[in-house]
């Protein structure tokens, strides 16, 4: 079966997915050519992934990361609403 016909899983990452989030964040840094990519300790990532205002999705194929999305929900001070800021890698 060709890669195009293989199932792609879209997964929202949670606190138990810190190693997967770390791999996605490193991929994002590499794609965006961040000099000296780094990652915080896994306990910090677990804490970050518990935050409902921080959203992370990973696209996986055979457990390999193909891409992902990170988003931050920010409450606004001028209006009674929030905005979302995101980075997408595909």
C-alpha positions in Angstrom: 0.0 0.0 0.0 1.4 3.4 -0.9 1.8 6.1 1.8 -1.0 8.1 0.2 -3.4 5.3 1.0 -2.3 4.7 4.6 -4.6 6.0 7.3 -3.6 9.3 8.9 -4.5 9.7 12.6 -5.3 13.2 13.9 -4.8 13.3 17.6 -5.3 16.0 20.2 -2.4 15.7 22.6 -2.9 15.6 26.3 -0.7 15.4 29.4 0.1 11.7 28.7 1.5 12.6 25.3 4.5 14.7 26.4 7.0 12.7 24.5 5.0 13.0 21.3 4.5 16.7 21.9 8.3 17.0 22.3 8.9 15.3 19.0 6.3 17.6 17.3 7.8 20.7 18.8 11.3 19.6 17.6 9.9 19.0 14.1 8.3 22.5 14.1 11.6 24.1 15.1 13.5 22.2 12.4 11.0 23.1 9.7 11.0 26.7 10.7 14.8 26.6 10.8 15.2 27.5 14.5 18.8 27.7 15.3 19.7 25.3 18.1 16.2 23.7 18.7 15.5 22.9 22.3 12.8 21.3 24.3 11.7 21.9 27.9 11.7 18.9 30.4 8.9 16.4 30.0 7.2 17.4 33.3 6.9 21.0 32.0 5.4 19.7 28.8 2.9 17.5 30.8 1.9 20.6 32.7 1.6 22.7 29.5 -0.6 20.0 27.9 -3.0 20.1 30.8 -3.7 23.8 30.1 -7.0 24.0 28.3 -5.9 27.3 26.7 -3.0 25.5 24.9 -4.1 23.2 22.1 -1.9 20.7 20.2 -2.8 18.3 17.5 -0.5 15.9 15.8 -1.0 14.2 12.4 0.4 10.6 12.6 0.9 7.9 10.1 2.3 4.6 11.5 3.2 6.5 14.7 5.4 8.9 12.6 4.6 12.6 12.9 3.6 14.1 9.6 2.6 17.5 10.9 0.7 19.3 13.6 -0.9 22.4 15.0 -0.3 24.4 18.1 -2.7 27.0 19.3 -3.1 29.4 22.2 -6.4 30.8 23.3 -5.9 34.3 24.6 -8.7 36.2 26.5 -9.0 39.8 25.2 -9.2 42.8 27.5 -11.1 45.2 25.2 -14.0 42.8 24.5 -15.6 39.9 26.2 -14.2 37.3 23.9 -10.9 35.5 23.1 -8.7 35.0 20.1 -6.8 32.0 19.0 -3.3 32.1 17.6 -1.9 29.0 15.9 1.0 27.5 14.0 0.3 24.7 11.5 2.8 22.3 9.9 1.7 20.0 7.2 
